[in-house]
Amino acid sequence: MPAYGIKKYWDDRYDAEGMGDEPFDWMCGWKQLSETVAPLIDDINARILMIGCGNAPLSSDFWDAGYKNQINIDYSEVVIKQQKDRFPHMEWVVMDALNMTFEDGEFDYVFDKSLIDTMMCYEDGVETTEKLFLEMHRVLKPGGRLLQVSLHKEDEVDVFAASPGCSFIVTTCKLKNMKFYDDTPKQDLQNMALFHTFACFDKLDGLSEKDRDWVFSQHPLKLNGALSNQELAAMKVMIIEECSKSPRTRLWRDCTASNLVDCFDAVLEDWAKQFQPTEMSKLDEEVGQGLQALRKLDLAKGLEGFEEDQEEGSGGDDEGEEFVQVD
């Protein structure tokens, strides 16, 4: 697992000799989130903290949507400098989310997209995440709202409402992973999360008894864009169908011996269909003997030499390469 808990990892990632200086969204952007988030922000002029902002376009998308009273923090000096250069009209500050210098109750809203996931990757992930929640709770006004998107499951997120020193009430839902509807190769879908968890935490500390009762009465909230169980089941069916009909296309040089044997099997099977039934028995025997002999060969060594020839001939460019379909 990458060293998400080490600051140098993020500085190097964002720098990468200039290669990391491109906006990148881990999961989803404002286009998807606006349907869910906008109804939860009562005042477009509310003070919003974008915590662990990174170089995601989400902060600037918030700004373009009218939420201009925002401040963006990240503990990587590298990415904050990049964002200041890219969006000089916005407020960017180097700050550790676990030890913020803001006053208590300074913000109406805190927005976190996947910082919780990073914290959970620390060696002491639960304790670190509880500390994060305590800090976010501290800087929120009474009745303030924490909006969060996470790769973790709902029951792995909502437990932090009861983090030591925190008094939150929370509603969660599933949001579709929109990569299922873009140009992501269909065979890769089965390795992705079907959904992201969205959570809305309301801070109860500092509210009058009447206001606390009112906040309680609003939960569970009706969250726009929430993924129903029926929709989730339909997505699972879609993955099975798409993956079953979408062969993987690979470069010859990237294939293993097993991939090639599978391909030869498929080609020979198609080829055999043109023969009459009386010829099939003999053909099956010959094909079986040929494949058995093929599998006994040391294909790996042969492939190594083939790949070296391909690399020398291609100069690192895939143009003109031949591809193999692997079912």
C-alpha positions as CSV (number, residue, x, y, z in Angstrom):
1,M,0.0,0.0,0.0
2,P,1.3,3.5,-0.8
3,A,2.6,5.5,2.2
4,Y,-0.5,7.7,2.4
5,G,0.4,8.6,6.0
6,I,3.7,10.2,5.1
7,K,3.8,13.8,4.0
8,K,6.8,13.3,1.7
9,Y,4.7,10.7,-0.3
10,W,2.2,13.4,-1.2
11,D,4.8,16.1,-1.9
12,D,6.6,13.7,-4.3
13,R,3.3,12.6,-5.8
14,Y,2.2,16.1,-6.6
15,D,5.6,17.1,-7.8
16,A,6.9,14.1,-9.8
17,E,9.2,16.5,-11.7
18,G,6.1,18.3,-13.0
19,M,4.2,15.1,-13.9
20,G,1.9,15.4,-10.9
21,D,0.9,19.0,-11.6
22,E,-2.4,18.2,-13.2
23,P,-5.9,18.4,-11.6
24,F,-7.0,14.9,-10.5
25,D,-10.2,13.7,-8.9
26,W,-10.0,10.5,-6.9
27,M,-13.6,9.6,-7.2
28,C,-16.2,12.1,-8.3
29,G,-16.6,15.7,-9.1
30,W,-19.2,18.5,-8.7
31,K,-21.1,17.4,-11.8
32,Q,-22.1,14.2,-9.9
33,L,-22.2,15.6,-6.4
34,S,-24.2,18.8,-7.0
35,E,-27.5,17.0,-7.0
36,T,-26.8,15.6,-3.5
37,V,-24.7,18.4,-2.0
38,A,-26.4,21.6,-3.1
39,P,-29.7,21.0,-1.2
40,L,-27.7,20.4,2.0
41,I,-26.1,23.8,1.9
42,D,-28.7,26.3,3.0
43,D,-26.7,29.5,2.3
44,I,-24.6,30.0,-0.8
45,N,-22.5,32.5,1.2
46,A,-21.9,30.1,4.1
47,R,-18.3,29.7,5.2
48,I,-17.0,26.4,3.8
49,L,-13.8,24.5,4.7
50,M,-12.5,22.2,1.9
51,I,-10.2,19.9,3.9
52,G,-7.4,17.9,2.3
53,C,-8.1,19.6,-1.0
54,G,-5.2,18.2,-3.0
55,N,-5.4,19.2,-6.7
56,A,-8.9,18.0,-7.3
57,P,-11.0,20.3,-9.5
58,L,-13.8,20.1,-6.9
59,S,-12.8,23.3,-5.1
60,S,-12.8,25.4,-8.2
61,D,-16.1,23.7,-9.2
62,F,-17.6,24.8,-5.9
63,W,-16.4,28.3,-6.6
64,D,-17.9,28.3,-10.1
65,A,-21.2,27.1,-8.6
66,G,-21.3,30.2,-6.4
67,Y,-19.8,28.9,-3.1
68,K,-17.0,31.6,-3.0
69,N,-16.7,31.9,0.8
70,Q,-14.4,28.9,1.1
71,I,-10.9,28.1,2.2
72,N,-8.9,25.2,1.0
73,I,-6.3,23.4,3.1
74,D,-3.7,20.7,2.5
75,Y,-0.5,19.9,4.4
76,S,1.5,19.5,1.1
77,E,3.3,22.8,0.3
78,V,3.8,21.5,-3.2
79,V,0.1,21.2,-4.1
80,I,-0.9,24.4,-2.3
81,K,1.6,26.3,-4.4
82,Q,0.3,24.7,-7.5
83,Q,-3.3,25.5,-6.7
84,K,-2.4,29.1,-5.8
85,D,-0.7,29.5,-9.2
86,R,-3.7,27.9,-10.9
87,F,-6.5,29.7,-9.0
88,P,-5.0,32.9,-7.5
89,H,-8.4,34.3,-6.8
90,M,-9.2,31.5,-4.3
91,E,-7.9,31.0,-0.8
92,W,-5.3,28.2,-0.3
93,V,-3.5,27.5,3.0
94,V,-0.9,24.9,4.0
95,M,-2.3,23.3,7.1
96,D,-2.5,19.9,8.8
97,A,-6.1,18.7,9.1
98,L,-5.2,16.9,12.3
99,N,-3.9,20.1,14.0
100,M,-5.8,23.0,12.4
101,T,-5.1,26.6,13.6
102,F,-8.7,27.8,13.0
103,E,-10.8,29.1,15.9
104,D,-13.5,26.9,17.4
105,G,-16.8,27.2,15.5
106,E,-15.4,29.1,12.5
107,F,-17.2,27.2,9.7
108,D,-20.7,26.5,8.7
109,Y,-19.7,23.5,6.6
110,V,-16.7,21.2,6.2
111,F,-16.4,19.2,3.0
112,D,-14.2,16.1,2.9
113,K,-13.7,14.0,-0.2
114,S,-11.6,10.9,0.7
115,L,-9.4,12.4,3.4
116,I,-11.1,9.9,5.7
117,D,-9.8,7.1,3.4
118,T,-6.3,8.4,3.6
119,M,-6.4,8.6,7.4
120,M,-7.8,5.1,7.6
121,C,-4.6,3.9,5.8
122,Y,-2.4,5.1,8.7
123,E,-0.9,2.4,10.9
124,D,-3.2,3.6,13.7
125,G,-6.0,4.4,11.2
126,V,-9.0,4.4,13.6
127,E,-7.3,6.6,16.2
128,T,-6.1,9.0,13.5
129,T,-9.5,9.2,11.9
130,E,-11.1,9.9,15.3
131,K,-8.7,12.7,15.7
132,L,-9.6,14.1,12.3
133,F,-13.3,14.0,13.2
134,L,-12.6,15.8,16.5
135,E,-10.8,18.6,14.7
136,M,-13.6,18.9,12.1
137,H,-16.2,18.9,14.9
138,R,-14.2,21.6,16.7
139,V,-14.1,24.1,13.8
140,L,-17.8,23.6,12.9
141,K,-20.4,26.0,14.4
142,P,-23.1,24.5,16.6
143,G,-25.5,23.0,14.1
144,G,-22.7,23.0,11.5
145,R,-22.6,20.3,8.8
146,L,-19.8,17.9,7.7
147,L,-20.3,16.6,4.2
148,Q,-18.2,13.6,3.3
149,V,-17.5,11.2,0.4
150,S,-15.6,8.0,1.1
151,L,-14.5,4.8,-0.5
152,H,-15.4,3.0,2.7
153,K,-18.7,1.3,3.4
154,E,-21.5,3.2,5.1
155,D,-21.1,1.3,8.4
156,E,-17.4,2.1,8.3
157,V,-18.0,5.8,8.1
158,D,-21.0,6.5,10.3
159,V,-19.3,5.0,13.4
160,F,-17.1,8.1,13.6
161,A,-20.2,10.2,14.5
162,A,-19.5,8.9,18.0
163,S,-15.7,9.7,18.0
164,P,-14.4,10.8,21.4
165,G,-15.4,14.4,22.0
166,C,-17.8,14.5,19.1
167,S,-21.6,14.9,19.1
168,F,-22.9,14.2,15.6
169,I,-26.0,12.8,14.1
170,V,-25.5,11.3,10.6
171,T,-27.3,10.1,7.5
172,T,-25.5,8.1,4.9
173,C,-26.3,6.8,1.4
174,K,-24.6,5.2,-1.6
175,L,-23.8,7.2,-4.7
176,K,-23.1,5.6,-8.0
177,N,-19.6,5.1,-9.2
178,M,-20.0,7.1,-12.4
179,K,-17.0,5.3,-14.0
180,F,-19.5,2.6,-14.8
181,Y,-21.0,5.0,-17.3
182,D,-17.9,6.5,-18.9
183,D,-15.2,5.1,-21.2
184,T,-13.7,2.8,-18.5
185,P,-13.0,-0.6,-20.1
186,K,-15.8,-2.9,-19.3
187,Q,-13.5,-5.7,-18.1
188,D,-12.1,-3.4,-15.4
189,L,-15.6,-2.7,-13.9
190,Q,-15.5,-5.9,-11.8
191,N,-12.4,-4.5,-9.9
192,M,-14.1,-1.3,-9.0
193,A,-16.4,-0.3,-6.1
194,L,-20.0,-0.1,-7.3
195,F,-20.6,3.0,-5.2
196,H,-19.1,5.6,-3.0
197,T,-20.4,6.4,0.5
198,F,-21.9,9.9,1.1
199,A,-22.4,11.1,4.6
200,C,-24.0,14.1,6.2
201,F,-23.0,14.7,9.8
202,D,-24.8,17.5,11.8
203,K,-23.1,18.9,14.9
204,L,-25.3,18.9,18.0
205,D,-23.0,20.5,20.5
206,G,-23.9,24.0,21.4
207,L,-27.5,23.8,20.3
208,S,-30.5,24.5,22.5
209,E,-32.7,21.5,23.4
210,K,-35.3,22.8,21.0
211,D,-32.8,23.1,18.1
212,R,-31.3,19.6,18.9
213,D,-34.8,18.1,18.8
214,W,-35.4,19.8,15.4
215,V,-32.1,18.4,14.0
216,F,-32.9,14.9,15.2
217,S,-36.3,15.1,13.6
218,Q,-34.7,15.7,10.2
219,H,-32.7,12.5,10.3
220,P,-32.5,10.3,8.4
221,L,-32.3,12.9,5.7
222,K,-33.6,12.4,2.2
223,L,-30.5,12.5,0.1
224,N,-30.9,13.2,-3.7
225,G,-29.0,10.8,-5.9
226,A,-29.0,8.0,-3.4
227,L,-28.5,4.6,-4.9
228,S,-31.4,2.2,-4.2
229,N,-30.9,-1.5,-3.6
230,Q,-32.7,-2.2,-6.8
231,E,-30.3,0.0,-8.8
232,L,-27.4,-1.6,-7.1
233,A,-28.6,-5.0,-8.1
234,A,-29.0,-3.8,-11.7
235,M,-25.5,-2.5,-11.7
236,K,-24.2,-5.9,-10.6
237,V,-26.1,-7.6,-13.4
238,M,-24.7,-5.1,-15.9
239,I,-21.1,-5.9,-14.8
240,I,-21.7,-9.6,-15.2
241,E,-23.2,-9.1,-18.7
242,E,-20.6,-6.6,-19.9
243,C,-17.6,-8.6,-18.6
244,S,-18.9,-11.8,-20.1
245,K,-19.2,-10.3,-23.6
246,S,-16.2,-8.0,-23.6
247,P,-12.9,-9.8,-24.4
248,R,-9.7,-8.3,-23.1
249,T,-7.5,-6.9,-25.8
250,R,-3.8,-7.1,-25.1
251,L,-0.5,-6.6,-26.9
252,W,1.2,-9.9,-27.9
253,R,4.2,-9.0,-25.8
254,D,2.1,-8.5,-22.7
255,C,0.5,-12.0,-22.9
256,T,1.6,-14.8,-20.6
257,A,2.0,-18.4,-21.9
258,S,-1.3,-19.3,-20.5
259,N,-3.0,-16.4,-22.3
260,L,-1.6,-17.6,-25.6
261,V,-2.7,-21.1,-25.0
262,D,-6.2,-19.9,-24.2
263,C,-6.2,-17.9,-27.4
264,F,-4.9,-20.9,-29.5
265,D,-7.7,-23.0,-27.9
266,A,-10.3,-20.4,-29.0
267,V,-8.9,-20.1,-32.5
268,L,-8.8,-23.9,-33.0
269,E,-12.3,-24.3,-31.7
270,D,-13.6,-21.7,-34.2
271,W,-11.5,-23.4,-37.0
272,A,-12.9,-26.8,-36.1
273,K,-16.5,-25.7,-36.6
274,Q,-16.0,-25.8,-40.4
275,F,-15.4,-29.5,-40.4
276,Q,-18.0,-32.2,-40.8
277,P,-18.9,-34.3,-37.7
278,T,-17.2,-37.3,-39.2
279,E,-13.9,-35.4,-39.3
280,M,-14.2,-34.0,-35.8
281,S,-13.0,-37.1,-34.0
282,K,-9.7,-37.1,-35.8
283,L,-9.3,-33.4,-35.6
284,D,-10.0,-33.4,-31.8
285,E,-7.3,-36.0,-31.3
286,E,-4.8,-34.0,-33.3
287,V,-5.7,-30.7,-31.7
288,G,-5.5,-32.3,-28.3
289,Q,-2.1,-33.8,-28.9
290,G,-0.9,-30.4,-30.3
291,L,-2.1,-28.4,-27.3
292,Q,-0.7,-31.0,-24.9
293,A,2.7,-30.7,-26.5
294,L,2.4,-26.9,-26.6
295,R,1.7,-26.7,-22.8
296,K,4.8,-28.9,-22.2
297,L,7.1,-26.4,-23.9
298,D,8.9,-23.8,-21.9
299,L,6.9,-21.0,-23.4
300,A,8.0,-18.5,-20.8
301,K,11.6,-18.5,-22.0
302,G,10.4,-18.2,-25.6
303,L,8.2,-15.3,-24.7
304,E,11.0,-13.4,-23.0
305,G,13.1,-13.4,-26.1
306,F,10.0,-12.4,-28.2
307,E,9.2,-9.5,-25.9
308,E,12.8,-8.3,-26.0
309,D,12.7,-8.3,-29.8
310,Q,9.4,-6.5,-29.7
311,E,10.7,-3.8,-27.3
312,E,13.8,-3.3,-29.4
313,G,11.8,-3.0,-32.5
314,S,9.0,-0.8,-31.1
315,G,11.1,1.8,-29.3
316,G,8.4,2.0,-26.6
317,D,5.7,2.9,-29.2
318,D,2.7,0.6,-29.5
319,E,1.9,1.8,-33.0
320,G,1.8,-1.1,-35.4
321,E,1.6,-3.7,-32.6
322,E,-0.7,-6.7,-33.2
323,F,-3.2,-7.5,-30.5
324,V,-4.7,-10.8,-29.2
325,Q,-8.2,-11.3,-28.0
326,V,-8.3,-13.2,-24.8
327,D,-11.8,-14.4,-23.7
